[in-house]
Amino acid sequence: MSDNKEVSFDAKDHQHLRYNPLRDTWVLVSAHRMKRPWAGQVEKPPEEHIPRYDPGNPLCPGNTRANGKVNSHYDSTYVFENDFPALQPDAPDPGSDQHPLFQSKAARGVCKVMCFHPWSDVTLPLMKMHEVVKVIDKWAGLVEELGATYPWVQIFENKGAMMGCSNPHPHCQVWASNFLPNEPALSDRCQRSYYQKHGEPMLQQYARQEAERKERVVVESPDWLAVVPYWATWPYQTLLLPRRHVLRITDLTTEEREGLADIMRRLLTKYDNLFEISFPYSMGWHGAPTGPHLKEDNSHWQLHAHYYPPLLRSAMVKKFMVGYEMLAQEQRDLTPEQAAEKLRNLPEEHYKNRENQEKGGKEK
Ligand SMILES: O=C1CCN([C@@H]2O[C@H](COP(=O)(O)O)[C@@H](O)[C@H]2O)C(=O)N1
């Protein structure tokens, strides 16, 4: 047992806990484990060829979906009701059992699928700026429309088969619910208590601190900042924040939406360049609750997006949140600072564009 008094602490060598103020939880950082020999695979998976159009893909323009409905020949974003919705607008109440251990509540809502683009062989970082702005405008439009009645509208994108995405066509989902789900409810409580204690929205202060400290910054612009958060649990997890105090995505100005399209493309390009594959992740937006909460004071809220990518060491090696993470608490090897530095130092030109230029060069 080394005499702890002599060894000075170094976050990239010594285990320690970090506090996540958004969830009131702690993460165990064991960076010294990075020296652990890795016998796992590191090869890249074969690049899957995705056709621009597949007559059998129910998300493509003009195609018929599982329930017989036909998609329009859309040429931009396209939204349709999920044919297999997890939430529907009307359902009978389950009735409330009086026993405290057997509580239940009514669940109602709507589930939408939103295609980003008519082509199946593009992803957000490879789309044009104005096409990504249209995605952002549609996100805001759906929060406006569904948020008029529902207290919570969850925008989320599952990207890549590793994240259970059942369809390679660029798309996300938007589920509105008549209840505040667990994660936003927890985040609401944490942001509210921080605001009451410190008098400033937590994530606005956090963005200012991170912009000054630099060591976890991945990409930044006048209106936006993307960091690997101090408390990140997934190896290359990032948090995307506006610099201005913005409650909801609907409040973004045209200039902020263009800035968001730009920083999303820069961040996602770095993600894809990390292992030179289309980087899998689950991402989602959190903003102030809607519906009846639109009339309340939600000054404690700051709009933000979470990116949760599973990959750890290579295109094939992922972090498993199992065992200790399920039974005890989240644990990570790579420090957030090391992850941020790797992403920050990656080029902002997408590897596919570089490959195409090289190929083009060879063909000349
Ligand atoms: O014909 C179809 C195919 C898929 N879908 C829906 O599209 C969604 C695909 O999204 P994910 O790949 O992120 O799971 C999925 O929720 C699935 O229910 C339809 O609504 N109709």
The ligand as an SDF file (V2000), in Angstrom:
LIG
                    3D

 21 22  0  0  0  0  0  0  0  0999 V2000
  -42.9440    0.4570  -41.7730 O   0  0  0  0  0  0  0  0  0  0  0  0
  -42.3950    0.8910  -40.7640 C   0  0  0  0  0  0  0  0  0  0  0  0
  -40.9990    0.5330  -40.4370 C   0  0  0  0  0  0  0  0  0  0  0  0
  -40.3940    1.1000  -39.1950 C   0  0  0  0  0  0  0  0  0  0  0  0
  -41.2260    1.9720  -38.4500 N   0  0  0  0  0  0  0  0  0  0  0  0
  -40.6910    2.5600  -37.2370 C   0  0  0  0  0  0  0  0  0  0  0  0
  -39.4910    3.2360  -37.5280 O   0  0  0  0  0  0  0  0  0  0  0  0
  -38.7200    3.2720  -36.3490 C   0  0  0  0  0  0  0  0  0  0  0  0
  -37.2470    3.1060  -36.7390 C   0  0  0  0  0  0  0  0  0  0  0  0
  -36.5200    3.7530  -35.7620 O   0  0  0  0  0  0  0  0  0  0  0  0
  -35.2640    3.0780  -35.0390 P   0  0  0  0  0  0  0  0  0  0  0  0
  -34.4380    2.3740  -36.0960 O   0  0  0  0  0  0  0  0  0  0  0  0
  -34.5510    4.2470  -34.4130 O   0  0  0  0  0  0  0  0  0  0  0  0
  -35.7960    2.0980  -34.0110 O   0  0  0  0  0  0  0  0  0  0  0  0
  -39.1550    2.1430  -35.4280 C   0  0  0  0  0  0  0  0  0  0  0  0
  -39.5900    2.6650  -34.1870 O   0  0  0  0  0  0  0  0  0  0  0  0
  -40.3020    1.4990  -36.2060 C   0  0  0  0  0  0  0  0  0  0  0  0
  -41.4140    1.2140  -35.3780 O   0  0  0  0  0  0  0  0  0  0  0  0
  -42.5370    2.2800  -38.8190 C   0  0  0  0  0  0  0  0  0  0  0  0
  -43.2130    3.0300  -38.1290 O   0  0  0  0  0  0  0  0  0  0  0  0
  -43.0640    1.7470  -39.9540 N   0  0  0  0  0  0  0  0  0  0  0  0
  1  2  2  0
  2  3  1  0
  2 21  1  0
  3  4  1  0
  4  5  1  0
  5  6  1  0
  5 19  1  0
  6  7  1  0
  6 17  1  0
  7  8  1  0
  8  9  1  0
  8 15  1  0
  9 10  1  0
 10 11  1  0
 11 12  2  0
 11 13  1  0
 11 14  1  0
 15 16  1  0
 15 17  1  0
 17 18  1  0
 19 20  2  0
 19 21  1  0
M  END
$$$$
